[in-house]
Amino acid sequence: MNVHRRTYVAKPAETDAQRAWWVVDATNLPLGRLASIIASKLRGKDKPIFTPHVDTGDFVVVVNAGKVKLTGHKLKQKKYYYHSGFPGGLKEITYENLLEKKPEFPIRKAVRGMLPKNRLGRKLIKKLKVYAGPDHPHTAQFPQPLQLV
């Protein structure tokens, strides 16, 4: 008897009802490890309905982004480069100064680098909400605390 089993492919309409909201406290957590867990949640890789080309992930709210930890000497040595668009306009800023000016940016940048570089990735990054302090405006969604081990 020949039994053909088909691979399950999630439909976008099915996944919208199954989205959860998670809240993560970034206090004293290493940036890279935190970003990889968040990227996995945004992508939905921990769910049995995961489909690579469909957004099956959840929303993630990160609080206390300014208290994230960088190991070693990265706080002073790691640099973020950007360009003004003018000739000779390459700018650099250390992560120590970047955390003071825009505490949400390092987490957003680290997570974005771990997501697909296409339309899906641009859609997924919109489900990440990062806040410098302990408060967030998403209490109406009843976010559950995400346990990081």
C-alpha positions in Angstrom: 0.0 0.0 0.0 1.4 3.3 -1.1 0.7 6.1 1.4 1.7 9.6 0.2 2.3 12.1 2.9 2.4 15.7 2.0 4.6 18.3 3.6 2.5 20.9 5.5 2.7 24.4 4.1 1.2 27.2 6.3 -1.1 29.7 4.6 -0.7 33.3 5.6 -4.4 33.5 6.6 -4.0 30.6 9.1 -0.9 32.1 10.8 -2.5 35.4 11.8 -4.8 33.8 14.4 -1.8 32.0 16.1 0.4 35.0 16.7 1.5 35.5 20.3 3.1 38.5 22.0 6.3 38.0 24.0 8.1 40.5 26.3 11.9 40.2 26.9 13.8 42.1 29.5 17.3 42.8 28.0 19.0 43.7 31.3 22.5 42.1 31.5 21.8 39.8 28.5 24.5 39.4 25.8 23.5 41.2 22.7 24.2 38.4 20.2 22.5 35.6 22.2 19.5 37.8 22.8 19.2 38.7 19.1 19.4 35.1 18.0 16.5 34.1 20.3 14.4 37.1 19.2 15.1 36.4 15.5 14.0 32.8 16.0 10.7 33.9 17.7 10.0 36.5 15.0 10.6 33.9 12.3 8.4 31.2 14.0 11.1 28.5 13.9 10.0 27.1 17.3 6.5 26.3 15.9 5.5 23.1 14.2 3.8 25.1 11.5 7.0 26.8 10.4 7.2 27.4 6.7 10.3 29.2 5.4 8.6 31.5 2.9 5.6 32.4 5.2 5.6 34.7 8.2 4.6 32.2 11.0 6.3 34.1 13.8 5.2 36.1 16.9 5.6 39.7 18.0 8.5 40.4 20.4 8.6 43.5 22.7 12.1 44.2 24.2 12.3 46.4 27.3 15.4 47.9 29.0 17.3 47.9 25.7 19.8 50.4 27.1 21.0 47.8 29.7 22.0 45.1 27.2 25.5 43.7 27.7 28.4 43.4 25.3 31.1 40.9 26.3 34.8 41.6 26.3 36.0 45.0 25.2 33.3 45.4 22.5 31.6 48.3 24.3 34.6 50.5 23.5 36.2 48.7 20.5 33.2 47.7 18.4 32.2 50.5 15.9 29.2 51.2 13.9 29.9 52.8 10.5 27.5 54.8 8.3 27.9 57.2 5.4 26.4 60.7 5.0 26.1 60.4 1.3 28.7 63.1 0.6 32.3 62.4 -0.6 34.5 61.6 2.4 31.4 61.2 4.5 32.2 57.9 6.3 31.2 58.3 9.9 31.9 55.9 12.9 30.6 55.7 16.4 31.5 53.3 19.2 28.8 51.1 20.6 29.2 52.8 24.0 28.2 56.1 22.5 25.5 54.5 20.4 23.9 52.9 23.4 23.8 56.4 25.0 22.3 58.1 22.0 20.0 55.4 20.6 19.7 52.5 23.0 17.2 50.6 20.8 19.4 50.6 17.7 22.0 47.9 18.5 19.3 45.3 19.3 17.3 46.2 16.2 20.5 46.0 14.0 21.6 42.7 15.5 18.2 41.1 15.0 17.8 42.5 11.5 21.2 40.9 10.5 19.8 37.5 11.5 16.6 37.7 9.4 16.2 37.0 5.7 17.4 39.7 3.4 14.3 40.0 1.3 10.6 41.1 1.5 9.9 38.6 4.3 12.7 39.9 6.4 11.4 43.5 6.0 8.0 42.3 7.1 9.4 40.4 10.1 11.4 43.3 11.5 8.2 45.3 11.9 7.0 42.8 14.5 10.0 43.7 16.8 9.2 46.5 19.3 12.3 47.8 21.2 12.1 50.3 24.1 15.0 51.8 26.1 13.2 51.8 29.4 11.1 49.3 31.4 7.7 50.6 30.0 6.0 49.7 26.8 2.6 50.6 25.2 1.6 47.0 24.3 -0.1 45.9 27.5 -3.4 45.6 25.7 -1.9 42.6 23.7 -1.2 40.8 27.0 2.5 39.9 26.2 3.9 36.9 28.0 7.4 37.0 29.5 9.9 35.0 27.4 12.1 32.8 29.6 15.7 33.0 28.4 18.0 30.3 29.7 
